[in-house]
Amino acid sequence: MLRFGFLLLCAASAALSSLDALHMLQLESYQLPGYFRWFGQNRARALGWPAAIGAGGALLGLCLWLLAPQSAALRLTAPLCSLGLALLWLFLRKKRPAKKPLKLTQRASRLLLAAFLVNLLAALLVSFPYGGWLSLFLPAFAALSLPLAGFLVAPLERGINLWYFRDAQRMLRESPNLIKIGITGSYGKTSAKFILGTILGERYKTLITPSSYNTPMGVTRVIREQLKPEHEVFVAEMGARHKGDIREMCQLVPPDIGVLTSVGPQHLETFGNIETVAATKFELIEALGEEGRAFFAADGGWSEVLYAQARGPKTLAGLKENATVRAKAIGVSPEGSSFTLVSPEGEIECKTRLLGRHNVQNICLCAAVALHLGLSPAELARGIAKLQPVEHRLQLLRGAGGVTVIDDAFNANPEGAKAALDVLLGFEGRRIVVTPGMVELGSEEEARNREFGRQMAAVVDVALLIGKKRAQPILEGMLEKGFAAENAHCLDDLAGATAFLAREGRPGDVVLFENDLPDNY
C-alpha cells in the first residue's frame, strides 16, 4: 500500500503540473493541432515549471534514499515534495494575470481526471521493471501527457457534446416562432451582435449569446440554459477558425436571417488564405432557407463580392452609396457619432455613444435587419441612442491624472486596428498607442504588422510596443515613415508599459490600448 500511495502522489503531482497545458488546450477549443502549434512555439514555458517540479521531487528522493535507504515511510516525502512544488506553482500561476483564465468546466475536470489516470498508469508501468523512483519524473512530461489524455477521452467528449448539441437543436425546434439570426464576420460580429440585440429589444424579447460565445458548445450552452418560451428573437454569434465551422453552427441554429459583417485576414494560421475565409463565412448565407434573408456590409471588398454571389433575398447596408440602408452626414467625435440613416422607409436622424465610422457601418447593418423585422423609425432611433460601448472594444475610459484611455484590447485584425487609429486621430492631446501588434495572420503577419507601423506613424506621438522581437516589424514600419526613434519604446510586457505611463504620462494624454495578446501567445 505504501508503494501504491507513492505512485498516487506522483500521478497527482503530474496531473496538477498539467494545468497550464490544460489552459492552453482550452484556449484552442480543445483542438490538439492548435495545442501542439502553441507547444512548438512555447517549449520553454510548456516544459519549464513541470520539469522543475519533477526534478525537485526526484532530487529530494535521491537524497532521502542515500540518507535512509531502509526507511520506506520516509520515501513518501519525495512525492509529497513534488506535490508541494506543484501546489506552489499553482499559487504563483493564479497570481499571473490572464485575459481568459482557465475555467474548470465539467469537460476540463474530466480531462484533468483522465490526465491523472494516464500518469498513474505510467507510474505503475515504470515501477515494476525500474522501481517507483522514476515516477517522480512524471511532472516533467505533463505538457505531453495532457494531450494524450485528451486524445484518449475524445470519443467520450464527442458523445457528450453530441447529446447536448441535439438537445439544443430540440429546444429550437420546439420554438417554431422564434426568429433565429446568425452573425458572422472576420471582425465586427461581437459589436454587431450587441448593437442588434439592443435595437431589437425596443420591440422584441431578444436573447443574444453573451460576450464572445461563438462556438458550437458555447452557443449550445446558451440555448440550454438561457432560452425561454417568452423569447421572440435569438441572435447567435458564429465564429470560425476552420472551413466548415459556420456550417456546423448553422446545423445547431438554422438561421432565418444571416448577417455578414466583414471578410478579412483573420485566423490565417488555420484558414491559410483569404479565399478560404470568405468561403467559410459564406456558409451562413448558404444555410438560409427559402424564406431567409441575407444582410451584407457595404465595404467595397469581399463582403460585396459575396453579396453578388448570393442568390436569395439580400440587402446591402453600410457607408457606401450603393447600400440600400446607409449613413450620410456622419459626424464623429470623442463623445460618439451622429448621422442620418437613409433607407427605403425614409431618413432617420441618429446619435450614438459608439466611437468611429466602422461602428456606424455596424449600426447601418443592424438597422437594416431591424427595419426588415418591422421596427418603426422611432424605435430604431431610440435603440441606437441606447447603444453602449462593448467592453474592450473602443471603450472610452477616464484614467488617473487627466489621462483618457481608449480600451480596444479585444481587437486583433488589420481593419479594426486602422479604424482604432482613425478614432484616436479625432482626439486632442498627446496620442499614445500601447500594442503588441497582431497575431494569427500566418505568413502575412510580419507584413501586416509592418503596415500597421506605417499607419501608426501618421497618427501617434508615442508608441509603446509590447514584446521586443514580435514588435520589430511595427517599429520598422514606423521608422520607414520617419517616426522619431526616441518616441518608440519596445517593452517586455504590458506591466512595463503600465509603469512607463505612470512615470511619463501627463494630463491631456490619450492612450489607445490596441490588442492584448491571447494567453496562448
C-alpha positions as CSV (number, residue, x, y, z in Angstrom):
1,M,0.0,0.0,0.0
2,L,2.9,2.3,0.7
3,R,4.3,1.8,-2.7
4,F,0.9,2.5,-4.3
5,G,0.5,5.6,-2.2
6,F,3.9,6.7,-3.5
7,L,2.6,6.2,-7.1
8,L,-0.7,8.0,-6.4
9,L,1.2,11.1,-5.2
10,C,3.4,11.1,-8.2
11,A,0.4,10.9,-10.6
12,A,-1.3,13.7,-8.7
13,S,1.8,15.9,-8.9
14,A,1.9,15.3,-12.7
15,A,-1.8,16.0,-13.2
16,L,-1.5,19.3,-11.3
17,S,1.6,20.2,-13.3
18,S,-0.5,19.9,-16.5
19,L,-2.9,22.8,-15.6
20,D,-1.0,25.3,-17.7
21,A,-1.3,22.8,-20.7
22,L,-5.0,22.4,-19.9
23,H,-5.4,26.1,-20.0
24,M,-3.8,26.3,-23.5
25,L,-5.8,23.4,-24.8
26,Q,-9.0,25.1,-23.6
27,L,-8.0,28.3,-25.3
28,E,-7.5,26.3,-28.5
29,S,-11.1,24.9,-28.1
30,Y,-9.6,21.5,-27.2
31,Q,-8.2,21.1,-30.7
32,L,-4.9,19.2,-30.5
33,P,-3.4,20.7,-33.7
34,G,-3.7,24.2,-32.2
35,Y,-2.3,23.0,-28.9
36,F,0.8,21.4,-30.5
37,R,1.3,24.6,-32.5
38,W,1.4,26.5,-29.2
39,F,3.7,23.9,-27.7
40,G,6.1,24.2,-30.6
41,Q,6.3,28.0,-30.1
42,N,6.5,27.9,-26.3
43,R,8.6,24.8,-25.3
44,A,10.3,26.6,-22.5
45,R,7.1,27.7,-20.9
46,A,5.4,24.3,-21.5
47,L,8.3,22.3,-20.0
48,G,9.9,24.7,-17.5
49,W,7.9,24.5,-14.3
50,P,6.8,20.9,-14.8
51,A,10.4,19.8,-15.3
52,A,11.4,21.8,-12.2
53,I,8.7,20.0,-10.2
54,G,9.8,16.6,-11.4
55,A,13.5,17.3,-11.0
56,G,12.9,18.8,-7.5
57,G,11.0,15.7,-6.3
58,A,13.4,13.3,-7.8
59,L,16.4,15.1,-6.3
60,L,14.9,15.0,-2.9
61,G,14.0,11.4,-3.3
62,L,17.6,10.5,-4.2
63,C,18.9,12.4,-1.1
64,L,16.5,10.6,1.1
65,W,17.4,7.2,-0.3
66,L,21.0,7.9,0.3
67,L,20.4,9.1,3.9
68,A,17.9,6.4,4.8
69,P,17.7,3.6,2.3
70,Q,15.8,1.3,4.7
71,S,13.0,3.8,5.6
72,A,10.0,3.1,3.4
73,A,7.8,5.6,5.1
74,L,10.3,8.4,4.6
75,R,10.3,7.8,0.9
76,L,6.8,9.4,0.7
77,T,8.4,12.7,1.5
78,A,9.7,12.9,-2.1
79,P,6.4,12.7,-3.9
80,L,4.9,15.0,-1.2
81,C,7.6,17.5,-2.0
82,S,6.7,17.2,-5.7
83,L,3.0,17.8,-4.8
84,G,4.0,20.8,-2.7
85,L,6.0,22.3,-5.5
86,A,3.1,21.7,-7.9
87,L,0.7,23.5,-5.4
88,L,3.2,26.4,-5.0
89,W,3.4,26.7,-8.8
90,L,-0.4,26.8,-9.0
91,F,-0.5,29.5,-6.3
92,L,2.0,31.6,-8.3
93,R,0.2,30.8,-11.6
94,K,-3.1,32.1,-10.2
95,K,-1.5,35.4,-9.4
96,R,-0.4,35.8,-13.0
97,P,-2.9,37.9,-14.9
98,A,-4.8,36.1,-17.7
99,K,-7.1,37.6,-20.4
100,K,-9.2,34.4,-20.3
101,P,-8.4,32.4,-17.2
102,L,-8.7,28.6,-17.1
103,K,-12.2,27.6,-16.3
104,L,-12.6,24.2,-14.6
105,T,-15.7,23.3,-16.5
106,Q,-17.0,19.7,-16.5
107,R,-15.1,19.0,-19.6
108,A,-11.9,20.4,-18.2
109,S,-12.4,18.4,-15.0
110,R,-12.9,15.2,-16.9
111,L,-9.7,15.9,-18.9
112,L,-7.8,16.6,-15.7
113,L,-9.0,13.3,-14.2
114,A,-8.0,11.5,-17.4
115,A,-4.5,13.0,-17.1
116,F,-4.3,11.7,-13.6
117,L,-5.2,8.2,-14.7
118,V,-2.8,8.3,-17.6
119,N,0.0,9.3,-15.2
120,L,-1.0,6.7,-12.7
121,L,-0.9,4.0,-15.4
122,A,2.6,5.3,-16.5
123,A,3.7,5.2,-12.9
124,L,2.6,1.6,-12.5
125,L,4.3,0.6,-15.7
126,V,7.7,2.0,-14.8
127,S,7.5,0.9,-11.2
128,F,7.7,-2.8,-11.9
129,P,10.9,-3.0,-14.0
130,Y,12.7,0.1,-12.8
131,G,11.3,0.9,-9.3
132,G,9.0,3.7,-8.2
133,W,11.6,6.5,-8.2
134,L,11.3,7.1,-11.9
135,S,7.6,8.1,-11.3
136,L,8.9,11.3,-9.7
137,F,9.9,12.5,-13.2
138,L,6.3,12.3,-14.5
139,P,5.5,16.0,-13.9
140,A,8.3,16.8,-16.4
141,F,6.1,15.2,-19.1
142,A,2.8,16.9,-18.1
143,A,2.7,19.0,-21.3
144,L,2.6,15.7,-23.3
145,S,0.6,13.5,-21.0
146,L,-2.3,16.0,-21.0
147,P,-2.9,15.9,-24.8
148,L,-2.5,12.1,-24.7
149,A,-5.3,12.1,-22.1
150,G,-7.3,14.4,-24.4
151,F,-6.8,12.0,-27.3
152,L,-8.0,9.0,-25.3
153,V,-11.1,10.7,-24.0
154,A,-12.0,12.4,-27.3
155,P,-14.7,9.7,-28.2
156,L,-16.4,10.2,-24.8
157,E,-16.3,14.0,-25.2
158,R,-17.7,13.8,-28.8
159,G,-20.6,11.7,-27.4
160,I,-21.3,14.1,-24.6
161,N,-21.1,17.1,-26.9
162,L,-23.4,15.5,-29.4
163,W,-26.1,14.8,-26.7
164,Y,-26.0,18.5,-25.6
165,F,-25.9,19.6,-29.2
166,R,-29.0,17.6,-30.2
167,D,-30.8,18.7,-27.0
168,A,-30.3,22.4,-28.0
169,Q,-31.5,21.6,-31.5
170,R,-34.6,20.0,-30.0
171,M,-35.3,23.2,-27.9
172,L,-35.1,25.3,-31.1
173,R,-37.4,23.0,-33.0
174,E,-39.9,23.3,-30.2
175,S,-39.8,27.1,-30.6
176,P,-41.1,27.4,-34.2
177,N,-42.0,31.1,-33.9
178,L,-38.5,32.1,-32.7
179,I,-36.7,34.3,-35.2
180,K,-33.1,33.0,-35.4
181,I,-30.4,35.3,-36.6
182,G,-26.8,34.3,-37.3
183,I,-24.0,36.9,-37.3
184,T,-20.5,36.1,-38.6
185,G,-17.5,38.0,-39.9
186,S,-13.8,38.3,-39.6
187,Y,-14.3,41.3,-37.3
188,G,-17.2,43.3,-36.0
189,K,-19.5,40.4,-35.3
190,T,-19.5,40.8,-31.5
191,S,-20.1,44.5,-31.7
192,A,-22.9,44.0,-34.3
193,K,-24.5,41.3,-32.1
194,F,-24.7,43.7,-29.1
195,I,-25.9,46.5,-31.4
196,L,-28.6,44.3,-32.9
197,G,-29.7,43.0,-29.5
198,T,-30.2,46.5,-28.1
199,I,-32.1,47.8,-31.2
200,L,-34.4,44.8,-31.5
201,G,-35.0,45.0,-27.7
202,E,-37.2,48.0,-28.5
203,R,-39.9,45.7,-29.9
204,Y,-38.9,42.1,-29.3
205,K,-37.9,39.9,-26.3
206,T,-34.4,39.2,-27.6
207,L,-31.7,36.7,-26.4
208,I,-28.2,37.2,-27.6
209,T,-25.2,35.0,-27.0
210,P,-23.1,36.7,-24.3
211,S,-19.6,38.0,-24.6
212,S,-17.7,36.1,-27.3
213,Y,-19.7,32.9,-27.1
214,N,-19.4,31.9,-30.7
215,T,-18.5,28.1,-30.8
216,P,-21.0,25.2,-31.1
217,M,-20.7,24.2,-27.5
218,G,-20.8,27.8,-26.2
219,V,-24.0,28.6,-28.1
220,T,-25.4,25.2,-27.1
221,R,-24.9,26.1,-23.5
222,V,-26.7,29.5,-24.0
223,I,-29.6,27.8,-25.6
224,R,-30.0,25.1,-23.0
225,E,-29.5,27.5,-20.0
226,Q,-31.0,30.8,-21.1
227,L,-33.6,30.3,-23.9
228,K,-37.1,30.8,-22.5
229,P,-40.5,30.4,-24.1
230,E,-41.1,34.2,-24.0
231,H,-38.1,34.9,-26.3
232,E,-39.1,36.0,-29.7
233,V,-35.6,36.6,-31.3
234,F,-32.4,34.7,-30.8
235,V,-29.1,36.2,-32.1
236,A,-26.2,33.8,-32.3
237,E,-22.6,35.0,-33.0
238,M,-20.9,32.4,-35.2
239,G,-17.1,32.2,-35.0
240,A,-14.8,30.1,-37.2
241,R,-11.2,29.0,-37.4
242,H,-11.6,26.2,-39.9
243,K,-13.6,25.6,-43.0
244,G,-16.9,24.0,-42.1
245,D,-17.2,25.7,-38.7
246,I,-20.0,28.0,-39.8
247,R,-21.9,25.1,-41.4
248,E,-21.8,23.3,-38.1
249,M,-23.1,26.3,-36.3
250,C,-26.0,26.6,-38.7
251,Q,-26.8,22.9,-38.1
252,L,-27.3,24.0,-34.5
253,V,-29.1,27.3,-35.2
254,P,-30.8,27.1,-38.6
255,P,-30.9,30.8,-39.4
256,D,-33.8,32.8,-40.7
257,I,-31.6,35.8,-41.1
258,G,-27.9,35.9,-41.9
259,V,-25.6,38.9,-41.2
260,L,-22.1,39.2,-42.6
261,T,-20.1,42.0,-41.1
262,S,-16.8,41.6,-42.8
263,V,-14.3,39.3,-44.5
264,G,-10.6,39.9,-43.8
265,P,-7.3,38.3,-42.9
266,Q,-8.1,36.7,-39.6
267,H,-7.0,33.3,-38.3
268,L,-4.9,32.8,-41.4
269,E,-2.8,30.3,-39.4
270,T,-5.7,27.8,-39.7
271,F,-7.6,29.1,-42.8
272,G,-4.4,29.5,-45.0
273,N,-5.8,32.3,-47.3
274,I,-8.5,34.9,-47.6
275,E,-10.4,32.9,-50.2
276,T,-11.0,30.1,-47.6
277,V,-12.1,32.7,-45.0
278,A,-14.6,34.1,-47.5
279,A,-16.0,30.6,-48.4
280,T,-16.3,29.8,-44.7
281,K,-18.2,33.0,-43.9
282,F,-20.5,32.3,-46.9
283,E,-21.6,29.1,-45.3
284,L,-24.0,31.2,-43.2
285,I,-25.7,32.5,-46.4
286,E,-25.9,29.1,-47.9
287,A,-27.7,27.8,-44.8
288,L,-30.6,30.3,-45.2
289,G,-33.8,28.7,-46.2
290,E,-36.1,29.9,-49.0
291,E,-37.7,32.4,-46.6
292,G,-34.4,33.6,-45.2
293,R,-32.7,36.9,-45.9
294,A,-29.0,37.8,-46.0
295,F,-27.5,41.1,-44.9
296,F,-24.1,42.2,-46.1
297,A,-21.8,45.1,-45.1
298,A,-21.2,47.5,-48.0
299,D,-17.4,47.6,-47.6
300,G,-16.2,47.7,-51.2
301,G,-14.4,44.4,-50.6
302,W,-15.1,40.8,-50.0
303,S,-18.4,41.3,-48.4
304,E,-19.8,42.9,-51.6
305,V,-18.2,40.1,-53.7
306,L,-20.2,37.6,-51.6
307,Y,-23.3,39.8,-51.9
308,A,-23.1,39.4,-55.6
309,Q,-22.8,35.6,-55.3
310,A,-25.9,35.3,-53.0
311,R,-29.0,34.0,-54.8
312,G,-31.7,34.6,-52.3
313,P,-33.3,37.7,-50.8
314,K,-30.5,40.1,-49.7
315,T,-29.7,43.6,-48.5
316,L,-26.5,45.7,-48.7
317,A,-26.0,48.1,-45.8
318,G,-23.2,50.4,-44.7
319,L,-21.5,53.6,-45.7
320,K,-21.3,53.2,-49.4
321,E,-23.6,55.0,-51.9
322,N,-24.7,51.7,-53.4
323,A,-26.1,50.4,-50.0
324,T,-29.9,50.1,-49.6
325,V,-29.6,51.2,-46.0
326,R,-26.7,53.7,-45.5
327,A,-25.5,56.6,-43.4
328,K,-24.8,60.1,-44.6
329,A,-23.8,63.4,-42.9
330,I,-21.6,61.4,-40.4
331,G,-20.1,63.3,-37.5
332,V,-17.6,61.5,-35.4
333,S,-16.2,63.0,-32.1
334,P,-14.7,61.8,-28.8
335,E,-18.2,61.8,-27.4
336,G,-19.7,59.5,-30.1
337,S,-21.2,59.7,-33.5
338,S,-24.1,61.3,-35.3
339,F,-25.5,60.5,-38.7
340,T,-28.6,60.4,-40.9
341,L,-29.8,56.9,-41.6
342,V,-31.1,56.6,-45.2
343,S,-33.4,53.7,-46.0
344,P,-36.4,53.0,-48.3
345,E,-38.6,54.0,-45.3
346,G,-37.1,57.5,-45.2
347,E,-34.4,59.3,-43.3
348,I,-33.8,59.0,-39.6
349,E,-31.6,61.3,-37.5
350,C,-29.4,59.2,-35.2
351,K,-27.0,59.7,-32.3
352,T,-24.8,57.1,-30.5
353,R,-22.1,57.0,-27.9
354,L,-20.2,54.4,-30.0
355,L,-16.9,55.7,-31.4
356,G,-15.7,55.5,-35.0
357,R,-17.1,55.2,-38.6
358,H,-16.8,51.4,-38.5
359,N,-19.4,51.4,-35.7
360,V,-21.7,53.5,-37.8
361,Q,-21.2,50.8,-40.5
362,N,-22.2,48.1,-38.0
363,I,-25.2,50.2,-36.9
364,C,-26.4,50.5,-40.6
365,L,-26.2,46.8,-41.0
366,C,-28.2,46.1,-37.8
367,A,-30.7,48.8,-38.7
368,A,-31.4,47.1,-42.0
369,V,-32.2,43.9,-40.1
370,A,-34.4,45.8,-37.6
371,L,-36.3,47.5,-40.5
372,H,-36.8,44.2,-42.1
373,L,-38.3,42.9,-38.8
374,G,-40.8,45.8,-38.7
375,L,-39.3,48.3,-36.3
376,S,-40.5,51.8,-36.7
377,P,-38.2,54.8,-37.3
378,A,-38.8,56.0,-33.7
379,E,-38.0,52.6,-32.3
380,L,-34.8,52.4,-34.4
381,A,-33.6,55.9,-33.3
382,R,-34.4,55.1,-29.7
383,G,-32.5,51.8,-29.8
384,I,-29.4,53.4,-31.5
385,A,-29.4,56.1,-28.8
386,K,-29.2,53.4,-26.1
387,L,-26.2,51.7,-27.5
388,Q,-23.3,51.3,-25.1
389,P,-19.6,50.6,-25.9
390,V,-18.7,46.9,-25.7
391,E,-16.1,46.2,-23.1
392,H,-12.6,46.2,-24.5
393,R,-13.8,47.3,-28.0
394,L,-13.1,51.0,-28.3
395,Q,-14.4,51.6,-24.8
396,L,-13.7,55.1,-23.6
397,L,-12.5,55.3,-20.1
398,R,-11.2,58.1,-17.8
399,G,-7.8,57.3,-16.5
400,A,-6.0,58.7,-13.5
401,G,-4.3,62.1,-13.7
402,G,-6.4,63.5,-16.5
403,V,-5.5,60.8,-19.0
404,T,-8.1,59.5,-21.4
405,V,-8.0,55.7,-22.2
406,I,-9.4,54.0,-25.3
407,D,-9.6,50.3,-24.5
408,D,-9.5,48.3,-27.7
409,A,-7.8,45.3,-26.2
410,F,-10.1,42.7,-27.9
411,N,-9.4,43.9,-31.4
412,A,-6.8,41.9,-33.3
413,N,-7.3,42.5,-37.0
414,P,-5.8,44.9,-39.6
415,E,-9.0,46.7,-40.5
416,G,-10.1,47.1,-36.9
417,A,-6.6,48.4,-35.9
418,K,-6.8,51.0,-38.7
419,A,-10.3,52.0,-37.5
420,A,-9.0,52.4,-34.0
421,L,-6.2,54.8,-35.2
422,D,-8.9,56.8,-37.0
423,V,-10.7,57.2,-33.7
424,L,-7.6,58.2,-31.9
425,L,-6.9,60.8,-34.6
426,G,-10.1,62.6,-33.5
427,F,-8.8,63.3,-30.0
428,E,-6.8,66.3,-29.0
429,G,-3.6,65.9,-26.8
430,R,-0.6,63.7,-27.0
431,R,-1.6,60.4,-28.6
432,I,0.0,57.2,-27.2
433,V,-0.5,53.7,-28.5
434,V,0.2,50.5,-26.5
435,T,0.2,47.4,-28.7
436,P,1.8,44.1,-29.2
437,G,0.7,44.0,-32.8
438,M,-1.5,41.4,-34.4
439,V,-1.3,37.6,-34.4
440,E,-2.8,34.6,-36.1
441,L,-2.2,36.1,-39.5
442,G,0.0,33.2,-40.8
443,S,2.6,34.2,-43.4
444,E,1.1,37.7,-43.7
445,E,1.7,38.5,-40.0
446,E,5.0,40.3,-40.5
447,A,3.8,42.4,-43.5
448,R,0.5,43.3,-41.8
449,N,2.3,44.5,-38.7
450,R,4.8,46.5,-40.7
451,E,1.9,48.2,-42.4
452,F,0.3,48.8,-39.0
453,G,3.5,50.6,-38.0
454,R,3.3,52.8,-41.1
455,Q,-0.3,53.8,-40.2
456,M,0.7,54.5,-36.6
457,A,3.5,56.8,-37.7
458,A,0.9,59.2,-39.1
459,V,-1.2,59.3,-36.0
460,V,0.7,58.7,-32.7
461,D,3.2,60.8,-30.8
462,V,4.5,57.9,-28.6
463,A,4.4,54.2,-29.3
464,L,4.8,51.6,-26.6
465,L,5.4,48.3,-28.4
466,I,5.0,45.1,-26.3
467,G,7.4,42.2,-27.0
468,K,10.7,43.3,-28.4
469,K,11.0,40.5,-31.0
470,R,7.3,40.4,-32.0
471,A,7.1,44.2,-32.3
472,Q,10.1,44.6,-34.6
473,P,8.0,44.8,-37.9
474,I,5.8,47.5,-36.3
475,L,8.9,49.5,-35.4
476,E,10.4,49.1,-38.9
477,G,7.2,50.3,-40.5
478,M,7.1,53.4,-38.2
479,L,10.7,54.3,-38.9
480,E,10.2,53.9,-42.6
481,K,7.7,56.8,-42.4
482,G,10.1,59.0,-40.5
483,F,8.8,58.4,-37.0
484,A,11.2,59.6,-34.3
485,A,13.0,56.6,-32.9
486,E,13.3,58.1,-29.4
487,N,9.4,58.1,-29.2
488,A,9.1,54.4,-29.9
489,H,9.7,52.2,-26.9
490,C,9.9,48.4,-27.1
491,L,9.0,46.9,-23.8
492,D,8.9,43.3,-22.5
493,D,5.3,43.2,-21.3
494,L,2.2,45.1,-20.5
495,A,3.4,45.7,-17.0
496,G,6.4,47.6,-18.4
497,A,4.0,49.8,-20.5
498,T,1.9,50.5,-17.4
499,A,5.0,51.6,-15.5
500,F,6.0,53.8,-18.3
501,L,2.6,55.5,-18.4
502,A,2.6,56.0,-14.7
503,R,6.1,57.6,-14.9
504,E,5.8,59.6,-18.1
505,G,2.0,60.2,-18.5
506,R,0.6,63.7,-18.2
507,P,-2.8,65.3,-18.2
508,G,-4.4,65.5,-21.6
509,D,-2.8,62.3,-22.9
510,V,-4.9,59.9,-24.9
511,V,-3.8,56.3,-24.6
512,L,-5.1,53.7,-27.1
513,F,-4.6,50.0,-25.9
514,E,-4.8,48.2,-29.2
515,N,-5.0,44.5,-28.9
516,D,-3.9,42.4,-25.9
517,L,-2.2,39.1,-26.9
518,P,-4.3,36.0,-26.1
519,D,-2.9,33.9,-23.2
520,N,-1.6,31.3,-25.6
521,Y,0.7,33.9,-27.1
